[in-house]
Amino acid sequence: MSKLEEMRQEYQDLHMNAKQVEEMKERMHQAKADGKTAKRFQNKPVWVKVAASVAVAALLLVVLPNTSPTISHAMEQIPGIGRVVKLVSRYHYAYDSKRHSADVDVPELKSEDKSLEKTTEEINREIESITKEIIEEFKAGMKDQEGYQDVIVKSEQITTTPDYFVLKLICYQGAGSGAEWDYYYTIDLKTGERMKLSDLFKEGADYVTPISDSIKEQMRKRMKEDENVHYWIDEEEFPQMNFQSIKEEEDFYINDKGNLVICFDEGDVAPMYMGCVSFEIPKDVVEDVWK
């Protein structure tokens, strides 16, 4: 039996049946539609057992406001950011004990360009809301004397071009099992507006079909090339799990090559051991519908 089959069998036998998987996917999709803090996985069932980090014995609680000019200045020097958008660390929350570990770095976007002020403030409020809720859940979980939990939040500036700025917020929660989910914030530097996927395409154009077809093609190719890679596609036993199409407002970003990248959280289109997955869409796939 291949490694992939062993992992699939383990998930089916020990963690979730097909009905539970479908219910989980429905809750995840509904959560994304409900609002900005909806990607939380706390207390949701998962397939894969991810060992939570065993924290050091010393107890540490640190809340650090962003008062360090050195740190702020260094982050501002990232090529392409300083002139328009400044990425700084707003504050850091850390906690380490034998059972509980948290490392939450809350980023903040700043800009001297008034045309970007509204957008950066909106993103900052959303990030503050997300991270505040994660920290509150972590603190509530510390009351459990028998449990373990591990929380990590970090950010990454993944694109800076004359046209786009993209910030990625990475969130991880572990409590015996674990899951990661990501947020992408894409700013159109020409207009100063935060972008939705539909903003990239001509009004009324069908971009969902060609993007979805490209993703399916990539899934099949990756699975053919690596037996340990698996996506929910062409499933005969559980056809209801198969990936059909992206949503009109799927998670995305524009990379440094100017290509569209579609992003999925753990469990969206593949078993959770696959983690968060993404698919770069070739320009020729969407050139007829691109604005």
WOTAQUI-V715903 format. One record per residue. PHI is phi in degrees with one decimal (* if undefined). NEAR is the number of other ideal C-beta (glycine too) atoms within 10 Angstrom. Layout:
<<PHI & NEAR> <PHI & NEAR>>
//
This chain:
<<* & 7> <-69.9 & 9> <-58.8 & 9> <-61.6 & 16> <-64.2 & 11> <-61.6 & 10> <-67.1 & 17> <-62.8 & 16> <-65.6 & 11> <-61.7 & 14> <-63.6 & 19> <-69.0 & 16> <-79.3 & 9> <-104.3 & 10> <-118.8 & 17> <-142.0 & 19> <-89.4 & 12> <-60.7 & 14> <-64.2 & 10> <-65.5 & 12> <-61.9 & 22> <-64.0 & 14> <-63.1 & 13> <-62.9 & 18> <-62.4 & 16> <-63.9 & 10> <-64.0 & 15> <-64.7 & 20> <-65.6 & 13> <-67.1 & 10> <-61.5 & 17> <-63.1 & 18> <-75.8 & 10> <-79.8 & 10> <159.8 & 10> <-73.8 & 14> <-105.9 & 15> <-87.6 & 15> <-90.6 & 20> <-64.3 & 16> <-110.9 & 25> <-59.0 & 15> <68.5 & 9> <-96.4 & 14> <-69.4 & 15> <-134.9 & 22> <-85.3 & 22> <-93.4 & 19> <-88.7 & 15> <-111.9 & 19> <-64.3 & 11> <-72.9 & 21> <-64.0 & 17> <-83.2 & 11> <-77.5 & 19> <-72.4 & 11> <-69.5 & 8> <-68.4 & 8> <-99.0 & 11> <-140.0 & 12> <-129.8 & 10> <-131.5 & 12> <-122.8 & 11> <-111.5 & 15> <-62.7 & 9> <-80.3 & 16> <-108.5 & 8> <-93.5 & 12> <-59.9 & 8> <-63.4 & 7> <-63.2 & 14> <-60.5 & 16> <-63.2 & 12> <-62.0 & 11> <-69.7 & 18> <-69.4 & 15> <-83.2 & 9> <-56.1 & 13> <-52.8 & 8> <91.0 & 15> <-91.6 & 18> <-53.7 & 14> <-70.2 & 13> <-120.1 & 18> <-125.7 & 24> <-103.8 & 19> <-105.2 & 20> <-127.2 & 16> <-92.9 & 17> <-72.2 & 17> <-164.2 & 17> <-128.3 & 16> <-115.8 & 21> <-136.0 & 14> <-151.4 & 21> <-136.3 & 17> <-149.0 & 16> <-67.2 & 12> <-114.5 & 16> <-130.7 & 21> <-140.3 & 22> <-135.6 & 25> <-141.3 & 17> <-116.6 & 20> <-107.5 & 18> <-93.8 & 23> <-83.3 & 24> <-145.1 & 20> <-100.2 & 24> <-131.8 & 17> <-151.1 & 20> <-86.8 & 11> <-83.5 & 13> <-60.3 & 8> <-70.4 & 13> <-102.7 & 22> <-60.3 & 13> <-62.2 & 12> <-67.2 & 23> <-65.4 & 23> <-65.8 & 14> <-62.9 & 15> <-64.8 & 20> <-61.5 & 17> <-63.9 & 11> <-66.0 & 17> <-62.9 & 22> <-59.8 & 14> <-64.5 & 13> <-62.3 & 20> <-69.6 & 23> <-62.2 & 14> <-66.6 & 14> <-63.1 & 23> <-65.3 & 18> <-63.6 & 10> <-65.2 & 16> <-62.6 & 21> <-63.1 & 13> <-64.4 & 11> <-68.2 & 19> <-68.2 & 14> <-72.5 & 7> <-79.4 & 12> <-73.4 & 6> <-101.5 & 5> <-90.6 & 13> <-123.8 & 19> <-151.9 & 24> <-138.9 & 22> <-129.2 & 26> <-135.4 & 18> <-133.0 & 22> <-144.9 & 14> <-127.9 & 21> <-146.8 & 12> <-85.9 & 18> <-105.1 & 16> <-147.0 & 21> <-142.3 & 20> <-129.1 & 14> <-60.7 & 9> <-103.9 & 13> <-136.5 & 18> <-126.8 & 26> <-128.1 & 21> <-110.5 & 23> <-112.3 & 18> <-105.3 & 22> <-105.8 & 15> <-123.7 & 22> <-133.5 & 21> <-130.4 & 25> <-128.4 & 21> <-149.6 & 22> <86.8 & 13> <-110.2 & 18> <-144.9 & 22> <-153.2 & 24> <-117.5 & 18> <-144.3 & 23> <-126.0 & 19> <-119.7 & 20> <-121.4 & 18> <-119.5 & 22> <-107.7 & 22> <-109.7 & 24> <-80.8 & 17> <-72.8 & 21> <-78.2 & 10> <-107.4 & 13> <82.2 & 17> <-97.7 & 16> <-76.8 & 17> <-101.4 & 19> <-103.3 & 12> <-57.5 & 20> <-64.2 & 13> <-65.8 & 13> <-80.4 & 18> <-120.7 & 19> <-61.0 & 11> <-60.1 & 6> <81.9 & 6> <-76.6 & 15> <-88.9 & 11> <-97.5 & 21> <-62.8 & 17> <-64.5 & 11> <-64.1 & 17> <-66.1 & 23> <-62.8 & 18> <-63.3 & 12> <-65.0 & 20> <-64.5 & 25> <-60.7 & 19> <-61.7 & 13> <-67.0 & 17> <-57.9 & 21> <-63.2 & 13> <-65.8 & 11> <-63.8 & 15> <-66.6 & 17> <-68.8 & 9> <-81.0 & 8> <-143.0 & 10> <-67.7 & 11> <-88.4 & 11> <-95.7 & 15> <-144.7 & 19> <-125.6 & 24> <-82.1 & 21> <-151.2 & 17> <59.5 & 12> <-75.8 & 14> <-89.0 & 6> <-72.2 & 7> <-127.5 & 14> <-61.9 & 10> <-67.2 & 12> <-86.2 & 17> <-62.2 & 14> <-65.7 & 18> <-105.1 & 10> <-164.1 & 13> <-73.5 & 22> <-85.1 & 12> <-62.3 & 11> <-121.5 & 12> <-70.0 & 19> <-64.9 & 22> <-159.7 & 21> <-155.9 & 22> <-105.2 & 21> <-85.9 & 15> <-66.3 & 12> <-86.8 & 10> <83.4 & 11> <-91.3 & 14> <-76.4 & 22> <-124.0 & 18> <-95.0 & 21> <-121.8 & 17> <-128.7 & 23> <-78.0 & 22> <-54.6 & 25> <88.4 & 27> <-69.1 & 21> <-130.3 & 23> <-157.9 & 22> <-54.9 & 23> <-68.6 & 25> <-66.6 & 19> <-76.2 & 19> <72.9 & 15> <-76.4 & 18> <-121.3 & 19> <-143.4 & 15> <-138.5 & 22> <-81.5 & 14> <-97.3 & 19> <-59.3 & 11> <-58.5 & 12> <-69.0 & 9> <-69.9 & 18> <-119.3 & 18> <-61.4 & 9> <-76.1 & 12> <-113.8 & 17> <-69.7 & 13> <-67.1 & 8>>
//
